[in-house]
Amino acid sequence: MGLFERYLSIWVGLCILVGVLLGNFMPGLFEFFAQLEIAHVNLPVAIFIWVMIYPMMVQVDFSSIKDIGKKPKGLLLTLVINWLIKPFTMAALGWLFFKVFFVSMVDPTTASEYIAGMILLGVAPCTAMVFVWSQLTKGDANYTLVQVSVNDVIMIFAFAPIAAFLLGISDIQVPWQTLLLSVVLYVLFPLLAGFFTRKVLDKSTDHHEVNTFVNTLKPWSIVGLLATVVLLFGFQAEVILQKPLAIVLIAIPLLLQTYGIFTLAYVAAKVLKLPHNIAAPACMIGTSNFFELAVAVAISLFGLQSGAALATVVGVLVEVPVMLSLVAFVNRTRHWFDVS
């Protein structure tokens, strides 16, 4: 592992702190960045997210999809968790906490926006960070590629309809044009760019040129991630400092969702008798979120200063330390599974 992966939580934590401090002491700078948008898409956020996820998309080997039938159980587990369970449990938890438990603590409009942000997180299964979690748990790299490839293809067609359905039942008006634009911009285009890049470079059986290209871009991917975190927390700095209770309220159902989904997936993997190198990344993919997409869509739909954007940013805050704790648990329970 490189220096970044090894100390991931530290770098992200420092960038969160830097973002909040800069947003508080230099609000004019972030107001300027906030005005740079086209069709409700914030350009700085879009650029940094592209820089972050493009190298990850180059790693997606769509030719690996042909191997789906060889080990279907792990893929089936991931798909069921990602598309039939996780979005709906996230929406249910959001409604339960902000319409019932916390109803006296948050005004109705803000509560609906928090729920919307949580829904966008729940409908966006992880793509970029999956490779890190898989590596940390010694997962099967090729099988992880299959899972990511299939999930990304499904996401192109399923993200917008499921998000619109769940946002609709939460009494939130959905601007379809903006939602579809976000899917095209943050899922379809990066996938196509990665596909054609790989097609041009991948001429040898050992994938040497592709791997060299990805390793060259990896530092820029790191810069994109850290810059995105700084920017997002800078945009939300005032709210974070003025309403720390809101952060706690949002984090509670997000934590319950994350640990609950992981427990469900891990138990199912045990019941299905999956080997550890497939069970581990399968559960990680089902548990973590494509927060880059969720944040971008929340900003596009509801605005930079909205409760939905804040909820997705809290998702970033929760994601890294929680996933690292699950990585540690998975590695300690390796003996529960077949490791042959």
KEKE-3310 file (N, C-alpha, C; in steps of 0.2 Angstrom, whole numbers, plus 5000, padded with zeros to 4 digits):
npx = (5004:5002:5007:4996:4985:4988:4987:4974:4963:4968:4973:4961:4954:4962:4960:4946:4947:4955:4946:4935:4940:4946:4934:4927:4936:4939:4927:4923:4930:4925:4912:4914:4918:4907:4898:4902:4895:4886:4871:4866:4876:4890:4905:4919:4918:4914:4925:4935:4930:4929:4943:4946:4939:4941:4954:4951:4940:4947:4953:4942:4938:4929:4929:4930:4917:4912:4916:4906:4898:4905:4908:4895:4888:4894:4893:4879:4876:4881:4873:4860:4861:4865:4855:4842:4840:4848:4845:4832:4832:4840:4832:4821:4826:4830:4818:4812:4820:4820:4807:4801:4808:4817:4809:4805:4816:4821:4817:4803:4806:4820:4822:4817:4826:4838:4834:4833:4847:4852:4846:4851:4864:4862:4857:4868:4880:4896:4911:4924:4932:4931:4941:4952:4947:4945:4959:4964:4958:4963:4956:4949:4956:4952:4939:4933:4934:4925:4913:4913:4912:4900:4891:4892:4887:4874:4871:4870:4858:4849:4851:4845:4830:4827:4832:4823:4811:4812:4814:4803:4792:4796:4790:4797:4800:4806:4818:4820:4828:4840:4844:4846:4856:4866:4869:4873:4885:4893:4893:4891:4899:4913:4914:4914:4925:4935:4934:4937:4950:4956:4955:4963:4975:4977:4985:4993:4995:4998:4993:5002:5004:4992:4992:5003:4999:4988:4995:5003:4993:4987:4992:4986:4973:4972:4974:4963:4953:4956:4955:4942:4936:4941:4935:4921:4918:4922:4912:4902:4905:4901:4888:4892:4899:4890:4879:4882:4875:4867:4875:4878:4865:4862:4873:4869:4858:4865:4877:4870:4864:4876:4883:4873:4869:4881:4882:4871:4875:4887:4884:4875:4885:4892:4883:4881:4892:4904:4921:4934:4941:4932:4920:4924:4927:4914:4905:4910:4908:4894:4892:4899:4898:4896:4901:4905:4897:4884:4886:4888:4876:4867:4871:4868:4854:4849:4857:4872:4872:4862:4852:4852:4864:4873:4870:4875:4889:4891:4891:4903:4911:4908:4911:4925:4932:4923:4922:4936:4936:4928:4935:4946:4939:4934:4947:4951:4942:4944:4946:4934:4929:4931:4948:4955)
npy = (4994:5011:5027:5035:5027:5020:5029:5035:5039:5049:5059:5063:5068:5079:5087:5089:5097:5108:5113:5117:5127:5136:5139:5146:5157:5162:5166:5172:5167:5154:5157:5163:5152:5144:5151:5147:5139:5128:5125:5121:5113:5112:5119:5118:5107:5097:5096:5092:5080:5072:5072:5064:5051:5047:5040:5028:5023:5019:5008:4999:4984:4979:4968:4958:4955:4944:4934:4932:4921:4911:4913:4916:4919:4928:4940:4941:4943:4956:4963:4962:4967:4981:4986:4981:4982:4991:5005:5007:5004:5015:5026:5023:5023:5037:5043:5038:5044:5058:5061:5056:5052:5064:5074:5085:5093:5097:5108:5105:5107:5107:5094:5086:5088:5083:5070:5068:5069:5058:5048:5049:5045:5032:5026:5026:5015:5011:5015:5020:5020:5006:4998:5001:4996:4983:4979:4981:4971:4960:4955:4947:4953:4953:4948:4958:4968:4963:4964:4978:4983:4977:4983:4997:4998:4994:5005:5016:5015:5013:5022:5035:5032:5025:5034:5045:5039:5036:5049:5055:5048:5053:5066:5075:5086:5081:5087:5080:5082:5088:5078:5067:5073:5073:5060:5056:5064:5061:5047:5040:5047:5047:5033:5029:5036:5030:5017:5019:5024:5013:5004:5009:5008:4996:4984:4973:4957:4957:4969:4980:4993:4999:4998:5006:5018:5021:5021:5032:5042:5041:5049:5061:5058:5056:5070:5075:5069:5074:5088:5089:5086:5096:5107:5104:5104:5117:5124:5121:5125:5136:5131:5119:5124:5132:5124:5111:5101:5096:5089:5078:5073:5069:5060:5049:5040:5037:5030:5019:5013:5010:5000:4991:4987:4981:4971:4963:4959:4952:4941:4935:4932:4922:4912:4909:4903:4909:4911:4920:4930:4934:4936:4947:4959:4959:4962:4975:4983:4983:4990:5002:5019:5028:5042:5053:5054:5056:5068:5077:5076:5080:5093:5098:5096:5102:5113:5121:5125:5118:5107:5094:5093:5095:5083:5073:5077:5074:5061:5058:5062:5052:5040:5036:5033:5023:5013:5009:5004:4993:4986:4982:4973:4963:4958:4953:4942:4933:4919:4914:4911:4901:4901:4897)
npz = (5000:4997:5003:5005:5005:5017:5027:5026:5033:5041:5031:5025:5036:5040:5029:5030:5041:5037:5026:5033:5041:5031:5025:5035:5038:5025:5018:5006:4996:4994:4991:4978:4971:4972:4964:4951:4940:4929:4922:4934:4939:4948:4943:4949:4958:4949:4941:4950:4955:4943:4941:4951:4950:4937:4935:4942:4934:4923:4927:4927:4920:4907:4900:4909:4913:4906:4914:4924:4926:4932:4946:4953:4965:4974:4967:4965:4978:4981:4971:4976:4988:4985:4976:4979:4992:5000:4996:5000:5013:5018:5014:5022:5035:5035:5035:5046:5057:5054:5052:5063:5076:5077:5074:5082:5082:5070:5057:5045:5031:5031:5036:5026:5016:5022:5022:5008:5004:5011:5004:4991:4994:4998:4986:4978:4975:4980:4969:4966:4978:4981:4976:4985:4997:4994:4992:5004:5012:5006:4995:4980:4966:4953:4953:4960:4951:4941:4949:4951:4938:4933:4942:4939:4926:4928:4936:4928:4922:4932:4943:4942:4940:4953:4962:4960:4962:4976:4981:4977:4985:4997:4996:4989:4976:4960:4949:4934:4923:4928:4936:4927:4919:4929:4931:4918:4917:4928:4929:4917:4907:4913:4914:4900:4896:4903:4898:4884:4885:4891:4881:4871:4877:4882:4876:4878:4886:4899:4904:4905:4901:4904:4918:4921:4916:4925:4937:4935:4935:4948:4959:4955:4956:4970:4974:4968:4976:4989:4987:4984:4996:5004:4997:4998:5012:5015:5008:5017:5029:5037:5041:5048:5059:5065:5067:5074:5080:5070:5062:5070:5071:5058:5056:5065:5059:5047:5052:5058:5046:5039:5047:5049:5036:5032:5042:5038:5025:5028:5036:5026:5017:5024:5026:5012:5010:5004:4999:5008:5001:4991:4998:5007:4999:4992:5002:5006:4995:4995:5006:5007:4999:4984:4986:4980:4968:4974:4982:4971:4964:4974:4976:4963:4962:4974:4978:4984:4998:5004:5014:5009:5002:5013:5021:5012:5013:5026:5025:5018:5029:5038:5031:5029:5041:5047:5037:5037:5050:5048:5039:5047:5055:5046:5042:5054:5056:5047:5048:5049:5037:5021:5016:5006)
capx = (5000:5005:5007:4989:4980:4989:4985:4969:4958:4972:4973:4954:4953:4966:4957:4940:4948:4957:4940:4931:4944:4946:4927:4926:4940:4939:4920:4922:4933:4920:4906:4916:4918:4900:4895:4904:4891:4882:4865:4865:4882:4896:4911:4925:4916:4914:4932:4939:4927:4932:4950:4947:4936:4944:4959:4947:4936:4952:4954:4937:4939:4923:4930:4929:4910:4911:4917:4901:4895:4910:4907:4889:4886:4897:4890:4872:4875:4882:4868:4854:4862:4865:4849:4835:4839:4851:4842:4826:4833:4842:4826:4817:4830:4830:4811:4811:4824:4819:4800:4798:4813:4820:4804:4804:4823:4823:4811:4801:4809:4827:4822:4816:4832:4842:4832:4835:4854:4853:4843:4856:4870:4860:4856:4875:4885:4903:4914:4931:4936:4931:4948:4956:4944:4947:4966:4965:4955:4966:4951:4951:4956:4949:4932:4931:4933:4918:4908:4912:4910:4892:4887:4893:4883:4867:4870:4869:4851:4845:4852:4840:4824:4827:4832:4817:4805:4812:4813:4795:4788:4798:4787:4802:4800:4813:4820:4822:4833:4846:4846:4849:4862:4871:4871:4878:4891:4897:4894:4892:4905:4919:4915:4916:4932:4939:4933:4941:4957:4959:4955:4969:4982:4978:4987:4997:4991:5000:4990:5007:5003:4986:4994:5008:4995:4984:5000:5005:4987:4985:4993:4981:4966:4972:4973:4956:4949:4957:4953:4935:4934:4942:4929:4914:4918:4922:4905:4897:4909:4896:4883:4895:4901:4884:4874:4886:4870:4864:4880:4877:4858:4863:4877:4867:4856:4870:4880:4866:4863:4882:4884:4867:4870:4887:4881:4867:4879:4893:4880:4873:4891:4894:4877:4882:4899:4909:4928:4935:4943:4926:4915:4926:4925:4907:4902:4913:4905:4887:4891:4901:4894:4899:4899:4907:4891:4879:4887:4887:4869:4864:4872:4865:4847:4846:4861:4878:4870:4856:4852:4854:4872:4876:4869:4880:4895:4892:4892:4910:4914:4907:4913:4932:4933:4918:4925:4942:4934:4925:4941:4949:4935:4935:4953:4951:4937:4946:4946:4927:4928:4936:4953:4959)
capy = (5000:5018:5032:5038:5022:5018:5034:5038:5043:5055:5064:5065:5071:5085:5091:5091:5103:5113:5115:5121:5133:5141:5141:5151:5163:5165:5164:5175:5163:5149:5160:5164:5145:5142:5154:5144:5133:5128:5120:5118:5109:5116:5117:5116:5101:5093:5095:5088:5073:5069:5070:5058:5045:5044:5034:5022:5020:5016:5001:4994:4980:4977:4961:4953:4954:4938:4929:4932:4915:4907:4913:4920:4920:4935:4946:4941:4946:4963:4966:4962:4973:4987:4988:4979:4983:4997:5012:5007:5005:5021:5030:5021:5026:5044:5045:5037:5048:5065:5063:5053:5053:5070:5079:5092:5096:5100:5110:5100:5108:5105:5087:5083:5089:5078:5063:5067:5068:5051:5044:5049:5041:5025:5024:5027:5010:5013:5013:5022:5017:4999:4995:5002:4992:4976:4978:4981:4965:4955:4953:4945:4959:4952:4948:4965:4972:4961:4967:4986:4984:4976:4989:5003:4997:4995:5012:5021:5014:5012:5027:5040:5030:5023:5040:5049:5035:5037:5056:5056:5046:5058:5072:5080:5087:5079:5089:5075:5085:5089:5071:5063:5076:5071:5053:5056:5068:5058:5040:5038:5050:5044:5026:5029:5039:5025:5012:5020:5024:5006:5000:5011:5007:4989:4980:4967:4952:4958:4975:4984:5000:5002:4999:5011:5024:5022:5023:5039:5046:5040:5055:5066:5055:5058:5077:5076:5067:5079:5094:5089:5086:5103:5111:5102:5106:5124:5126:5119:5127:5140:5127:5115:5127:5135:5118:5105:5096:5094:5084:5072:5070:5065:5054:5043:5035:5035:5025:5013:5010:5007:4994:4987:4984:4977:4965:4959:4956:4948:4935:4932:4929:4916:4907:4907:4899:4912:4912:4926:4935:4936:4939:4953:4965:4960:4966:4982:4986:4984:4994:5009:5023:5032:5048:5058:5055:5058:5075:5081:5076:5084:5100:5100:5096:5106:5118:5120:5126:5114:5101:5088:5093:5094:5076:5069:5079:5070:5054:5058:5062:5045:5034:5033:5029:5018:5008:5007:4999:4987:4982:4979:4968:4958:4955:4949:4937:4929:4912:4912:4909:4898:4906:4893)
capz = (5000:4997:5009:5005:5007:5023:5032:5022:5037:5043:5026:5024:5042:5039:5024:5033:5046:5032:5023:5038:5043:5026:5024:5040:5038:5019:5015:4999:4991:4993:4987:4971:4968:4972:4958:4945:4939:4922:4922:4941:4940:4950:4939:4953:4961:4944:4939:4955:4955:4937:4942:4956:4948:4930:4935:4944:4929:4918:4930:4926:4914:4905:4897:4914:4914:4903:4919:4929:4927:4935:4953:4953:4972:4977:4963:4967:4985:4980:4968:4980:4993:4982:4972:4982:5000:5003:4994:5003:5020:5019:5014:5028:5041:5035:5036:5053:5061:5054:5053:5069:5081:5077:5071:5085:5082:5064:5053:5040:5025:5031:5037:5020:5012:5025:5019:5001:5004:5013:4999:4986:4996:4998:4979:4974:4977:4979:4963:4966:4984:4981:4975:4991:5002:4992:4993:5012:5014:5002:4991:4974:4962:4946:4955:4962:4944:4939:4953:4950:4931:4933:4946:4935:4920:4931:4939:4922:4920:4938:4948:4941:4942:4960:4966:4958:4966:4983:4983:4976:4990:5002:4995:4986:4969:4957:4942:4931:4918:4932:4939:4922:4918:4934:4929:4912:4918:4933:4928:4910:4903:4916:4912:4893:4895:4905:4893:4878:4887:4892:4874:4867:4880:4884:4870:4880:4890:4906:4906:4908:4899:4908:4925:4921:4915:4931:4942:4934:4937:4954:4963:4953:4959:4977:4974:4967:4982:4995:4985:4984:5003:5006:4994:5001:5019:5014:5007:5022:5035:5042:5044:5052:5065:5068:5069:5075:5082:5064:5060:5074:5070:5052:5057:5068:5055:5043:5055:5059:5040:5037:5051:5048:5029:5032:5046:5034:5019:5030:5038:5020:5014:5028:5024:5005:5010:5000:5001:5011:4996:4988:5003:5010:4994:4991:5008:5006:4990:4997:5012:5006:4995:4979:4989:4975:4964:4979:4983:4965:4962:4979:4974:4957:4963:4979:4979:4988:5005:5006:5019:5006:5001:5020:5022:5008:5015:5032:5022:5017:5036:5041:5027:5029:5048:5047:5032:5040:5056:5045:5036:5053:5058:5041:5043:5061:5056:5041:5049:5048:5030:5018:5013:5001)
cpx = (5004:5004:5000:4985:4981:4987:4979:4964:4962:4972:4966:4952:4956:4962:4950:4941:4950:4951:4936:4934:4944:4939:4925:4929:4940:4932:4919:4925:4928:4914:4908:4916:4911:4896:4897:4901:4887:4877:4864:4871:4888:4902:4917:4924:4916:4921:4936:4936:4929:4939:4951:4945:4939:4949:4956:4943:4941:4953:4948:4938:4932:4923:4929:4922:4908:4912:4912:4899:4899:4909:4901:4887:4888:4894:4883:4871:4876:4876:4862:4855:4861:4859:4842:4835:4842:4848:4836:4827:4836:4836:4821:4820:4829:4823:4810:4814:4821:4812:4797:4802:4815:4815:4804:4811:4825:4816:4809:4804:4816:4827:4821:4822:4838:4840:4834:4843:4856:4851:4848:4862:4868:4859:4863:4880:4892:4907:4922:4934:4935:4937:4952:4953:4946:4954:4967:4963:4958:4960:4953:4950:4952:4941:4929:4930:4927:4913:4907:4910:4902:4888:4887:4888:4876:4866:4868:4861:4846:4845:4846:4833:4823:4827:4826:4811:4806:4812:4806:4791:4790:4795:4792:4801:4807:4813:4823:4828:4840:4848:4849:4855:4868:4874:4875:4884:4896:4898:4895:4898:4912:4920:4917:4923:4937:4940:4938:4948:4960:4959:4961:4975:4983:4979:4991:4993:4992:4997:4996:5006:4997:4988:4999:5004:4991:4989:5002:4999:4985:4986:4988:4974:4966:4971:4966:4951:4950:4955:4945:4932:4935:4936:4923:4913:4919:4916:4901:4900:4904:4891:4886:4897:4895:4879:4878:4881:4867:4869:4879:4870:4859:4867:4874:4863:4861:4875:4876:4865:4870:4883:4879:4868:4876:4886:4876:4871:4884:4889:4878:4879:4893:4889:4879:4889:4904:4916:4929:4937:4938:4921:4917:4924:4918:4903:4904:4909:4898:4887:4893:4897:4899:4897:4900:4900:4885:4880:4886:4880:4865:4865:4869:4857:4845:4851:4866:4876:4864:4857:4854:4862:4875:4876:4874:4887:4897:4893:4900:4914:4914:4910:4920:4933:4929:4921:4931:4941:4932:4931:4945:4945:4935:4941:4954:4947:4938:4945:4938:4925:4933:4941:4957:4959)
cpy = (5006:5022:5034:5033:5020:5023:5038:5042:5049:5061:5067:5070:5078:5090:5093:5098:5109:5117:5119:5127:5138:5143:5147:5157:5166:5164:5167:5171:5157:5151:5161:5157:5142:5145:5151:5138:5134:5123:5117:5114:5113:5114:5115:5109:5096:5091:5090:5081:5069:5067:5064:5052:5042:5039:5028:5019:5017:5009:4996:4991:4976:4970:4956:4951:4947:4932:4929:4925:4910:4907:4918:4923:4927:4941:4946:4944:4954:4966:4967:4967:4980:4990:4986:4980:4990:5004:5012:5007:5012:5026:5029:5024:5034:5047:5044:5042:5055:5066:5060:5055:5060:5076:5085:5096:5099:5102:5106:5101:5105:5097:5083:5083:5084:5071:5062:5066:5061:5046:5043:5045:5034:5022:5024:5022:5012:5010:5014:5019:5010:4996:4996:4997:4985:4975:4977:4975:4959:4951:4951:4951:4959:4951:4954:4969:4970:4964:4975:4987:4983:4981:4995:5003:4998:5002:5017:5021:5015:5018:5032:5038:5028:5029:5044:5046:5037:5044:5058:5054:5050:5065:5077:5080:5085:5082:5084:5077:5085:5082:5067:5066:5074:5064:5052:5059:5064:5050:5038:5040:5047:5037:5025:5031:5033:5019:5013:5021:5017:5002:5003:5009:4999:4984:4973:4963:4954:4965:4980:4991:5003:5003:5005:5018:5026:5024:5030:5044:5046:5046:5061:5064:5057:5066:5079:5075:5072:5086:5095:5089:5093:5108:5110:5105:5114:5127:5126:5122:5131:5136:5122:5118:5130:5129:5112:5099:5092:5088:5077:5069:5066:5059:5048:5038:5033:5029:5018:5009:5007:5000:4989:4983:4979:4970:4960:4955:4951:4941:4931:4928:4922:4911:4905:4903:4902:4912:4919:4931:4937:4939:4946:4959:4965:4963:4973:4986:4988:4989:5001:5013:5027:5039:5054:5060:5058:5065:5079:5081:5080:5091:5102:5101:5101:5112:5117:5121:5123:5109:5095:5087:5092:5086:5072:5071:5075:5063:5053:5058:5055:5040:5032:5030:5023:5012:5005:5002:4993:4983:4979:4973:4962:4954:4950:4942:4932:4922:4910:4909:4904:4902:4902:4896)
cpz = (5000:5003:5010:5008:5015:5029:5029:5027:5040:5038:5025:5030:5042:5034:5026:5037:5042:5029:5027:5040:5038:5024:5029:5039:5031:5015:5008:4994:4989:4989:4980:4968:4968:4966:4951:4943:4932:4923:4929:4943:4942:4947:4943:4955:4955:4942:4944:4956:4949:4938:4947:4953:4941:4931:4938:4939:4924:4921:4929:4920:4912:4902:4902:4916:4911:4908:4925:4931:4931:4943:4954:4960:4975:4973:4964:4973:4984:4976:4972:4985:4990:4979:4975:4989:5002:5002:4999:5011:5022:5019:5020:5035:5041:5037:5044:5058:5061:5053:5059:5075:5082:5075:5075:5085:5076:5060:5047:5034:5025:5032:5031:5015:5015:5022:5012:5000:5006:5008:4993:4988:4996:4991:4975:4977:4975:4972:4965:4972:4985:4981:4981:4996:5000:4993:5000:5015:5011:4998:4984:4969:4956:4948:4957:4956:4941:4942:4952:4943:4930:4936:4942:4929:4923:4933:4934:4921:4927:4943:4948:4943:4950:4964:4966:4962:4973:4985:4982:4982:4997:5001:4993:4979:4965:4950:4938:4926:4922:4934:4933:4919:4922:4932:4923:4913:4923:4933:4921:4906:4906:4914:4904:4892:4897:4901:4887:4879:4888:4885:4870:4870:4881:4878:4872:4885:4898:4908:4908:4907:4903:4915:4926:4921:4922:4937:4942:4936:4944:4959:4961:4956:4967:4978:4973:4973:4988:4993:4985:4991:5006:5004:4997:5008:5020:5013:5013:5029:5040:5045:5049:5059:5069:5071:5070:5077:5075:5061:5064:5072:5063:5052:5060:5063:5049:5046:5056:5052:5038:5040:5050:5041:5029:5036:5041:5028:5022:5032:5031:5017:5017:5026:5017:5005:5005:5003:5003:5006:4991:4992:5005:5005:4992:4996:5008:5001:4992:5002:5011:5000:4990:4981:4984:4970:4968:4980:4977:4963:4967:4978:4968:4958:4968:4981:4984:4996:5007:5011:5016:5004:5008:5022:5019:5011:5022:5030:5021:5024:5039:5038:5028:5036:5049:5043:5035:5046:5053:5042:5041:5055:5053:5041:5049:5060:5049:5042:5049:5042:5027:5015:5008:4994)
residu = (MET:GLY:LEU:PHE:GLU:ARG:TYR:LEU:SER:ILE:TRP:VAL:GLY:LEU:CYS:ILE:LEU:VAL:GLY:VAL:LEU:LEU:GLY:ASN:PHE:MET:PRO:GLY:LEU:PHE:GLU:PHE:PHE:ALA:GLN:LEU:GLU:ILE:ALA:HIS:VAL:ASN:LEU:PRO:VAL:ALA:ILE:PHE:ILE:TRP:VAL:MET:ILE:TYR:PRO:MET:MET:VAL:GLN:VAL:ASP:PHE:SER:SER:ILE:LYS:ASP:ILE:GLY:LYS:LYS:PRO:LYS:GLY:LEU:LEU:LEU:THR:LEU:VAL:ILE:ASN:TRP:LEU:ILE:LYS:PRO:PHE:THR:MET:ALA:ALA:LEU:GLY:TRP:LEU:PHE:PHE:LYS:VAL:PHE:PHE:VAL:SER:MET:VAL:ASP:PRO:THR:THR:ALA:SER:GLU:TYR:ILE:ALA:GLY:MET:ILE:LEU:LEU:GLY:VAL:ALA:PRO:CYS:THR:ALA:MET:VAL:PHE:VAL:TRP:SER:GLN:LEU:THR:LYS:GLY:ASP:ALA:ASN:TYR:THR:LEU:VAL:GLN:VAL:SER:VAL:ASN:ASP:VAL:ILE:MET:ILE:PHE:ALA:PHE:ALA:PRO:ILE:ALA:ALA:PHE:LEU:LEU:GLY:ILE:SER:ASP:ILE:GLN:VAL:PRO:TRP:GLN:THR:LEU:LEU:LEU:SER:VAL:VAL:LEU:TYR:VAL:LEU:PHE:PRO:LEU:LEU:ALA:GLY:PHE:PHE:THR:ARG:LYS:VAL:LEU:ASP:LYS:SER:THR:ASP:HIS:HIS:GLU:VAL:ASN:THR:PHE:VAL:ASN:THR:LEU:LYS:PRO:TRP:SER:ILE:VAL:GLY:LEU:LEU:ALA:THR:VAL:VAL:LEU:LEU:PHE:GLY:PHE:GLN:ALA:GLU:VAL:ILE:LEU:GLN:LYS:PRO:LEU:ALA:ILE:VAL:LEU:ILE:ALA:ILE:PRO:LEU:LEU:LEU:GLN:THR:TYR:GLY:ILE:PHE:THR:LEU:ALA:TYR:VAL:ALA:ALA:LYS:VAL:LEU:LYS:LEU:PRO:HIS:ASN:ILE:ALA:ALA:PRO:ALA:CYS:MET:ILE:GLY:THR:SER:ASN:PHE:PHE:GLU:LEU:ALA:VAL:ALA:VAL:ALA:ILE:SER:LEU:PHE:GLY:LEU:GLN:SER:GLY:ALA:ALA:LEU:ALA:THR:VAL:VAL:GLY:VAL:LEU:VAL:GLU:VAL:PRO:VAL:MET:LEU:SER:LEU:VAL:ALA:PHE:VAL:ASN:ARG:THR:ARG:HIS:TRP:PHE:ASP:VAL:SER)
# end
